[in-house]
């Protein structure tokens, strides 16, 4: 614990903004992980299979009930909107699906891309801290006695590198989390596109039977 405190203190004031970024990154990762892997996510094939079974039996109310049971699932919200307008014709279904998709997509995408920017910011702040630390180190060394210059320079450079190290400690997990959450986000959006198209085709085929 003392080593961590020493590491942080040696980085001087430049460690503070990186620490602030790390707190924001952690908050975004936790919130988005829950949203994309629990709240908005669902087993798309299973959900659509249950909806399809109800639609084939002309039980649209049961299909809507299946969507309601999926909670905040983005796919369920889109499909429910389409099923709710099935009685009004193909154009109404397509419009309803499009409206629901436009409504839910920003909620799914929210703050995910910010993780990439925050990770880059942490890296840049670390580099800035190192550069400023090196400038100060060379200034101190220039004013030091000749027999102490090498020791002071080595020590100052080691301290200056702490900010870059800390920036990377924040940026690397942040980037990994971004890649993981971005993949989950794209899967949810792809599922909405694929299964909303399947729903439109299913309702069209049912009407033409």
C-alpha positions in Angstrom: 0.0 0.0 0.0 2.9 2.3 0.8 4.4 1.6 -2.6 1.2 2.6 -4.3 1.0 5.9 -2.3 4.7 6.6 -3.0 4.2 5.9 -6.7 1.2 8.3 -6.8 2.9 11.0 -4.9 6.1 10.9 -6.9 4.1 11.6 -10.0 3.2 15.0 -8.5 0.1 17.0 -9.5 -0.1 15.4 -13.0 -1.4 12.2 -11.3 -4.6 13.9 -10.2 -6.3 14.4 -13.6 -5.4 10.9 -14.6 -7.0 9.6 -11.4 -10.1 11.6 -12.2 -10.2 10.1 -15.7 -9.9 6.6 -14.1 -12.9 7.2 -11.9 -15.0 8.3 -14.9 -13.8 5.3 -17.0 -14.7 2.9 -14.1 -18.2 4.5 -13.8 -18.9 4.3 -17.5 -17.6 0.7 -17.7 -19.8 -0.5 -14.8 -22.9 1.3 -16.1 -22.5 0.3 -19.7 -21.6 -3.3 -18.8 -24.9 -3.6 -16.9 -26.9 -1.9 -19.7 -25.5 -3.8 -22.6 -25.0 -7.3 -21.0 -28.0 -7.4 -18.8 -30.7 -4.7 -19.3 -30.8 -4.2 -23.1 -29.5 -7.6 -24.0 -31.4 -10.8 -24.6 -31.2 -14.2 -26.2 -32.4 -13.0 -29.6 -33.1 -16.4 -31.3 -35.0 -17.7 -28.2 -37.1 -14.5 -27.9 -37.9 -14.4 -31.6 -38.8 -18.1 -31.6 -41.4 -17.5 -28.8 -42.8 -14.5 -30.7 -42.9 -16.4 -34.0 -44.8 -19.3 -32.4 -47.5 -16.8 -31.0 -47.8 -15.0 -34.4 -48.3 -18.2 -36.3 -51.2 -19.0 -34.0 -52.5 -15.4 -34.6 -52.0 -14.7 -30.9 -50.5 -11.2 -31.2 -51.4 -10.5 -27.6 -49.3 -13.4 -26.5 -46.4 -12.2 -28.7 -46.6 -8.8 -27.0 -46.7 -10.5 -23.6 -43.4 -12.3 -24.5 -41.9 -8.9 -25.3 -43.0 -7.5 -22.0 -41.5 -10.3 -20.1 -38.1 -9.5 -21.7 -37.9 -6.3 -19.6 -35.8 -3.5 -21.0 -34.5 -5.6 -23.9 -33.9 -3.3 -26.9 -34.9 -6.0 -29.4 -38.1 -6.8 -27.5 -39.0 -3.1 -27.5 -38.6 -2.9 -31.3 -40.5 -6.1 -32.0 -43.3 -5.2 -29.7 -43.8 -1.9 -31.5 -44.0 -3.7 -34.8 -46.5 -6.4 -33.5 -48.7 -3.7 -31.9 -49.2 -2.2 -35.4 -49.7 -5.5 -37.2 -53.5 -4.8 -37.7 -52.7 -1.6 -39.5 -50.8 -3.1 -42.4 -47.2 -3.5 -43.7 -46.4 0.2 -43.9 -47.5 0.9 -40.4 -45.5 -2.1 -39.1 -42.3 -0.8 -40.9 -42.8 2.7 -39.6 -43.4 1.5 -36.1 -40.3 -0.6 -36.2 -38.2 2.2 -37.6 -39.5 4.6 -34.9 -38.7 2.2 -32.1 -35.3 1.5 -33.5 -34.5 5.2 -33.7 -35.7 5.6 -30.1 -33.7 2.8 -28.6 -30.5 2.9 -30.6 -29.1 6.1 -28.8 -29.8 4.4 -25.5 -27.7 1.4 -26.5 -24.9 3.5 -28.0 -24.8 6.0 -25.1 -21.3 6.6 -23.6 -19.7 3.5 -25.3 -17.6 5.6 -27.7 -16.6 7.9 -24.9 -14.5 5.1 -23.4 -12.1 5.2 -26.4 -11.7 8.9 -26.0 -11.2 8.7 -22.2 -8.5 6.0 -22.7 -6.7 8.2 -25.2 -7.0 11.2 -22.8 -5.5 9.2 -19.9 -2.5 8.3 -22.2 -2.0 11.9 -23.3 -2.2 13.2 -19.7 0.4 10.7 -18.7 2.7 11.8 -21.5 2.1 15.4 -20.7 3.0 14.8 -17.1 6.2 13.0 -18.2 7.2 15.8 -20.5 6.6 18.5 -17.9 8.5 16.3 -15.4 11.5 16.0 -17.7 11.5 19.7 -18.3 11.6 20.3 -14.5 14.3 17.5 -14.2 16.6 19.1 -16.7 16.1 22.5 -15.0 17.0 21.0 -11.6 20.0 19.1 -13.0 21.3 22.3 -14.7 21.5 24.0 -11.3 22.9 21.0 -9.4 26.6 20.4 -8.5 28.5 18.5 -11.2 29.0 15.4 -9.0 25.2 15.1 -8.4 23.9 15.7 -11.9 23.8 12.0 -13.0 22.0 10.9 -9.8 19.5 13.7 -9.9 18.8 13.2 -13.6 18.2 9.5 -13.2 15.9 10.0 -10.2 14.0 12.8 -11.9 13.4 10.8 -15.1 12.1 7.8 -13.0 9.7 10.1 -11.2 8.5 11.7 -14.5 7.8 8.2 -16.0 5.3 7.5 -13.2 2.7 9.6 -15.0 3.0 7.7 -18.3 2.8 4.4 -16.4 -0.3 5.5 -14.6 -1.9 6.8 -17.8 -1.3 3.4 -19.4 -2.7 1.6 -16.4 -5.9 3.5 -17.0 -5.9 3.5 -20.8 -5.2 -0.2 -21.4 -8.1 -1.6 -19.3 -10.3 1.2 -20.7 -9.5 0.3 -24.2 -10.1 -3.4 -23.5 -13.5 -2.5 -22.0 -14.3 -0.3 -24.9 -13.7 -3.1 -27.4 -15.8 -5.6 -25.3 -18.7 -3.2 -24.9 -18.6 -2.0 -28.5 -18.9 -5.6 -29.6 -21.9 -6.1 -27.3 -23.5 -2.8 -28.6 -23.1 -3.9 -32.2 -24.6 -7.3 -31.5 -27.7 -5.7 -30.0 -28.1 -3.3 -32.9 -27.5 -6.1 -35.5 -30.1 -8.3 -33.7 -32.6 -5.4 -33.9 -32.0 -5.1 -37.7 -32.1 -8.8 -38.4 -35.1 -9.8 -36.3 -37.2 -6.7 -37.2 -36.8 -7.7 -40.8 -37.8 -11.2 -40.0 -40.8 -9.9 -38.2 -41.9 -7.8 -41.1 -41.6 -10.8 -43.4 -43.5 -13.1 -41.1 -46.4 -10.6 -40.7 -46.5 -10.1 -44.4 -46.6 -13.8 -45.1 -49.3 -14.3 -42.5 -51.5 -11.6 -44.1 -51.0 -13.1 -47.6 -52.0 -16.6 -46.5 
